[in-house]
């Protein structure tokens, strides 16, 4: 092949590649969220002296030890006052002196809530808000194990349930409003769409727009619990048989044009054993072929109460 012809061919191919890349860049959507898979993160602080060899907290019999849990908000939803409850578990509370609520009948022993808002992560606060929860009575130095040791040591295995209300915000930037399947100039209905979720333990992994009749469009969301915790509706208890959540379109005017269901349930759904569910939103207003074709953002909110369990221990050594 002539060298000039080869050079021209390569140049043409390069222009096509660059053009396709630019076109893809123009049509792709940017996320309106920082993103992530965490909500509230909690951690016990050191109880006693940390043994560097074993990584174990240690104290001697008769000594007191602190019980403090540090809580961070690593997601994109504020946790309002009293919407977080952390409760100590795994120990018999009467075996210990000085744990908060011990002498106050109006306070649940070994349980604390947030009295201030825990702010979400944001461009201006990338680390999110944090609060310490101290489970020791205000007039005491620390918790005291009141049972005499019969052996050389005793391990206090301390757990805590961390329960909080949270919302995952979901955005499909360019849902296609098109009543004519043959018209593909502006957008196409039957395809997978870009979808973005705010940082939270419940995520939407996929959104697919489909036709659901003449001039009727629908969008189906794949929802997944990407954390390790339990999920239930806000204001309800947890059920060992299943996890459940609620959802809604935040724009009430636009929501009137849609019906959203999950597993046959309106505005709420259940996760299966693998932590997954589908939400299907179907537009109940027909789009005519001669209507204007356009794209528009579709927003959804998934609301739930989430529960994680954390654990740490302290070893009490015989004096």
WOCORRA-V679258 format. One line per field, one symbol per residue. phi: phi as a letter, one per 30 degrees, with the letter a starting at -180 (. if undefined). A space follows every 10 residues. Layout:
# WOCORRA-V679258
phi->???
This chain:
# WOCORRA-V679258
phi->.edddddddd dddddddddd ddddddcdcc ddcdikbccd cbaddecicd dddcicdbbc ejdcbdbbcc ccccccbdcd eicbbcbdbi bdeddbcide idcbddbddi bbcdcbdcdd daecbddidb bcccccedcb dldbdccddc cdabcccccb cccadbbccb bcdbdccbcc edccdcacdd adcdbbcdda dcbccabbcb dbkdiccbbc cccbdccccc bbddjbddbd dacbabaadd ddddddcbbc bbhicdiaab dddcibabcb ccdccdcddc ddcacadccb bccaccbccc babbcccdd
